[in-house]
Amino acid sequence: MKIVFIGSGNVATHMAMALKNAGSHIIQIFSRTDTHAHLLANKVSAEPISDLNNLNREADLYIFSLNDDILPSFIKMMPNTTGIWAHTAGSVPMNLFKERLNRGGYGVIYPLQTFSKERELDFTKISVFVEGDISENETTLLSLARTISDDVKLLDSESRKYLHLAAVFANNFANHMFTLANEVLSERGVAFDALRPLIAETAAKVLEMEPKKAQTGPAIRLDEKVINNHLELIKDDKIKEIYTILSESINRHSS
């Protein structure tokens, strides 16, 4: 299958490399930044382009891996092609492509993972969620996704929005808590390494049991003395508010 990637960021980098290793032919990498296009293109033996006038219009699949905010306007700029158009976003509906009436149809290939270019991942262990405008395109996208992942499922746009919301709570918000924890430790000259075993065990527990049952700490037992002591240590009012809201939520969900 001949594939063009529109975008060269974290998701595009990991997916393009996984597809190449699985035998797909990545023929072009588009990025508005020429340097970025070259960096990824060199990794997957593709042609780098930074001008849509140079887009190959006869590929089998065009994978849009762009920021959600620019995806709608970018689709309007795309020239007509013969291949399927698919985006990789969790919170963007598939029918975003509908107005363009691309000849090859459209769909979604959404890998549920946090991606960083600098960090290697085993793509076979990443859950991938697929949707297509017609059964033929859906089958094509499912088959392609199964070449790089052992966990591929169909999921409609409405359900995918909720999956993305859940992922924000589980990953983005959790990671921000690590950032705040690091700031607390840094003020006292304590290395973040002190928390790594705790973080690892927390993650390990929720892989084996229901998160609600894994919850511990002063909030679940409503230990007001400890909670008030913590609040006195926090100088930033916004962070103090976060602590209070999360503690109340933990206690409320414990019943």
Buried (B, 14 or more C-beta within 10 A) or exposed (E): BBBBBBBBBBBBBBBBBBBBEBEBBBBBBBBBEEEBBBBBBEBBEBBBBBEEEEBBEEBBBBBBBBEEEEBEEBBEEBEEBEBBBBBBBBBBBBEBBEEEEBEBBBBBBBBBBEBEBEEEBEBEEBBBBBBBBEEEBBEBBBEBBBBBBEEBEEBEBEEBBEBBEEBEEBEEEEEEEEEBBBEBBEEEEEEBEEBEEEBEEBEEBBEEEEEEEBBEEBBBEEBEEBBEEBBEEBEEEEBBEBBBEEBEEBBEEEE
